[in-house]
Amino acid sequence: MILVTAATGHLGKGVIDFLLKVVPAHQIAALVRDPAKAEELTAKGIAIRKGDYFDATSLVKAFEGIDTLLLISSGSLEDRVGQHVNAINAAKEAGVKHLIYTSALKTSYQTKFIPGVDHIKTEEYLKSSGIPYTIFRNTFYAEVVPMLVGNAL
Ligand SMILES: NC(=O)c1ccc[n+]([C@@H]2O[C@H](COP(=O)([O-])OP(=O)(O)OC[C@H]3O[C@@H](n4cnc5c(N)ncnc54)[C@H](OP(=O)(O)O)[C@@H]3O)[C@@H](O)[C@H]2O)c1
């Protein structure tokens, strides 16, 4: 069973739509904070697991029986590393066999791309967790460009 976190977001939805082309729906689960926002996913046959990165207990329950977990980095900047650590700890406790994390290119403590610091801290924690992992070195997401360019567009 594959679980995708942040499944009500742009990336989560996109990943699930891609997965549906290659694996049956009954092999996919989605982590959502509010199941009322997940009707579209339920209609596609995806199992809904309720959980919040801030609530470690909810994550352990949500990750039960999951083999592969795609941890999509949190959009909330409040203690972002702590949120990811909660998810990694929960994955370990639940016996997840492979954790994939959406990081960024060239993460380092010196990076001028501020989220990159959270990413490297998360990567280091993931590497020390003992869970087999894959780190995605995602580039800049195109939908952020209008946000940065703003009225100049
Ligand atoms: N590389 C880049 O250029 C770039 C740009 C933008 C974002 N990002 C990263 O990529 C991630 C995904 O992007 P996106 O466009 O899909 O973001 P998005 O559409 O804003 O979706 C964010 C998702 O995160 C969920 N979420 C937020 N806080 C959570 C929490 N405490 N516990 C569990 N789930 C939580 C949201 O759930 P709700 O629906 O309940 O709010 C939503 O599903 C972002 O969160 C951010 O870390 C990277």
The ligand as an SDF file (V2000), in Angstrom:
LIG
                    3D

 48 52  0  0  0  0  0  0  0  0999 V2000
    9.9240   23.5510   -4.6560 N   0  0  0  0  0  0  0  0  0  0  0  0
    9.0720   24.5630   -4.7400 C   0  0  0  0  0  0  0  0  0  0  0  0
    9.1910   25.4950   -5.5480 O   0  0  0  0  0  0  0  0  0  0  0  0
    7.8650   24.5740   -3.8630 C   0  0  0  0  0  0  0  0  0  0  0  0
    6.8880   25.5520   -4.0640 C   0  0  0  0  0  0  0  0  0  0  0  0
    5.7380   25.5300   -3.3040 C   0  0  0  0  0  0  0  0  0  0  0  0
    5.5830   24.5590   -2.3380 C   0  0  0  0  0  0  0  0  0  0  0  0
    6.5510   23.6340   -2.1270 N   0  0  0  0  0  0  0  0  0  0  0  0
    6.4010   22.5640   -1.1290 C   0  0  0  0  0  0  0  0  0  0  0  0
    5.6410   21.5450   -1.7450 O   0  0  0  0  0  0  0  0  0  0  0  0
    4.5390   21.1820   -0.9210 C   0  0  0  0  0  0  0  0  0  0  0  0
    3.3570   20.7810   -1.8020 C   0  0  0  0  0  0  0  0  0  0  0  0
    3.0330   21.8510   -2.6680 O   0  0  0  0  0  0  0  0  0  0  0  0
    1.5140   22.0600   -3.1010 P   0  0  0  0  0  0  0  0  0  0  0  0
    1.5310   23.0560   -4.1990 O   0  0  0  0  0  0  0  0  0  0  0  0
    0.8470   20.7350   -3.3040 O   0  0  0  0  0  0  0  0  0  0  0  0
    0.9210   22.7450   -1.7860 O   0  0  0  0  0  0  0  0  0  0  0  0
   -0.6270   23.0490   -1.4680 P   0  0  0  0  0  0  0  0  0  0  0  0
   -1.4840   22.9080   -2.6660 O   0  0  0  0  0  0  0  0  0  0  0  0
   -0.6380   24.3320   -0.6970 O   0  0  0  0  0  0  0  0  0  0  0  0
   -1.0160   21.8630   -0.4780 O   0  0  0  0  0  0  0  0  0  0  0  0
   -0.4940   21.7810    0.8120 C   0  0  0  0  0  0  0  0  0  0  0  0
   -0.9770   20.4620    1.3970 C   0  0  0  0  0  0  0  0  0  0  0  0
   -0.3540   20.2900    2.6680 O   0  0  0  0  0  0  0  0  0  0  0  0
   -1.3650   19.9080    3.5890 C   0  0  0  0  0  0  0  0  0  0  0  0
   -0.9580   20.2920    4.9310 N   0  0  0  0  0  0  0  0  0  0  0  0
   -0.6510   21.5380    5.3600 C   0  0  0  0  0  0  0  0  0  0  0  0
   -0.3570   21.5040    6.6770 N   0  0  0  0  0  0  0  0  0  0  0  0
   -0.4780   20.2090    7.0600 C   0  0  0  0  0  0  0  0  0  0  0  0
   -0.3320   19.5430    8.3020 C   0  0  0  0  0  0  0  0  0  0  0  0
   -0.0070   20.2180    9.4250 N   0  0  0  0  0  0  0  0  0  0  0  0
   -0.5260   18.2030    8.3560 N   0  0  0  0  0  0  0  0  0  0  0  0
   -0.8670   17.5130    7.2250 C   0  0  0  0  0  0  0  0  0  0  0  0
   -1.0420   18.0940    6.0250 N   0  0  0  0  0  0  0  0  0  0  0  0
   -0.8530   19.4300    5.9430 C   0  0  0  0  0  0  0  0  0  0  0  0
   -2.6000   20.6560    3.1300 C   0  0  0  0  0  0  0  0  0  0  0  0
   -3.7610   20.1130    3.7060 O   0  0  0  0  0  0  0  0  0  0  0  0
   -5.1500   20.9710    3.8080 P   0  0  0  0  0  0  0  0  0  0  0  0
   -5.8450   20.7760    2.4870 O   0  0  0  0  0  0  0  0  0  0  0  0
   -5.8610   20.3560    4.9530 O   0  0  0  0  0  0  0  0  0  0  0  0
   -4.7620   22.4130    4.0540 O   0  0  0  0  0  0  0  0  0  0  0  0
   -2.4960   20.4140    1.6280 C   0  0  0  0  0  0  0  0  0  0  0  0
   -2.9410   19.1230    1.3000 O   0  0  0  0  0  0  0  0  0  0  0  0
    4.2790   22.4360   -0.0800 C   0  0  0  0  0  0  0  0  0  0  0  0
    3.6530   22.0710    1.1030 O   0  0  0  0  0  0  0  0  0  0  0  0
    5.6760   22.9890    0.1210 C   0  0  0  0  0  0  0  0  0  0  0  0
    6.3160   22.3700    1.2260 O   0  0  0  0  0  0  0  0  0  0  0  0
    7.6820   23.6130   -2.8880 C   0  0  0  0  0  0  0  0  0  0  0  0
  1  2  1  0
  2  3  2  0
  2  4  1  0
  4  5  1  0
  4 48  2  0
  5  6  2  0
  6  7  1  0
  7  8  2  0
  8  9  1  0
  8 48  1  0
  9 10  1  0
  9 46  1  0
 10 11  1  0
 11 12  1  0
 11 44  1  0
 12 13  1  0
 13 14  1  0
 14 15  2  0
 14 16  1  0
 14 17  1  0
 17 18  1  0
 18 19  2  0
 18 20  1  0
 18 21  1  0
 21 22  1  0
 22 23  1  0
 23 24  1  0
 23 42  1  0
 24 25  1  0
 25 26  1  0
 25 36  1  0
 26 27  1  0
 26 35  1  0
 27 28  2  0
 28 29  1  0
 29 30  1  0
 29 35  2  0
 30 31  1  0
 30 32  2  0
 32 33  1  0
 33 34  2  0
 34 35  1  0
 36 37  1  0
 36 42  1  0
 37 38  1  0
 38 39  2  0
 38 40  1  0
 38 41  1  0
 42 43  1  0
 44 45  1  0
 44 46  1  0
 46 47  1  0
M  CHG  2   8   1  16  -1
M  END
$$$$
